[in-house]
Amino acid sequence: METAATSSPAPDQYARIASPLHTFLVLAAQMGLALRAMARLGHMGAAANMDRVQIYDRTLISEWFMLALVLLGVWWNGSPLAAVLGDRWRSVREVLRDAGIGVAFLFVSVMLGAIFGGHGAAPDRAVQFLFPHGGVEIALWISLSVTAGICEEALFRGYLQRQFMALTKNAPLGILLSAVMFGLSHAYQGLGHAMQIGVLGAMSGILAYWRKSVRPGMIAHALQDIMGGLLAGRIGH
């Protein structure tokens, strides 16, 4: 009885939550934003003339725009928004459980990155410039990190991973394709960092698939971005 219970897939495991055309539009929009980021950083040789606050503001807008585009397609298809955002917390215990899983996942991912040398790679000058300095920028960075945790996990693990699984009828392949797109969307950070981020995306995809929720991944993602930016900004300063 235990074997049958664990091996039976969920009935809606491979159900599409939006149309394939909508997924194509989402991918095109995301790749357009990634190419724009690469072009912007390519002109960041004179970093002193760049406004970090303006960059943070634009990134916040683009993150929420992508989430809105995803949710619009899911709603239009008649699918529940919880498929992308995760089920609503019903108790403090559920919040603490997801927070604990997220922190544990963050610890494991940082340790693995340190073991395999990923976190030892120094970001290039343009990426280093993006890290915050001063109270206003730190506050905006924290807001941006929380936004990235919510929007990117909803986009890549809540939406694209589900769509790729549905289109390929294969869960590992869906996780892999979503991780590849996650890495490509961060290609402006350089090939090495994009590959590292892609691996992290695969780990986050496995976590979301196991927990059937993006909430722990959102927490881990936000915390990692917050700590990474604040530590790098302090060292660079």
Secondary structure, 3 states (H helix, E strand, C coil): CHHHHHHCCCCCCCCCCCCHHHHHHHHHHHHHHHHHHHHHHHCCCCHHHCCHHHHHHHHHHHHHHHHHHHHHHHHHCCCCCHHHHCCCCCCHHHHHHHHHHHHHHHHHHHHHHHHCCHHHCCCCHHHHHCCCCCHHHHHHHHHHHHHHHHHHHHHHHHHHHHHHHHHHCCHHHHHHHHHHHHHHHCHHHCHHHHHHHHHHHHHHHHHHHHHCCCHHHHHHHHHHHHHHHHHHHHHHC
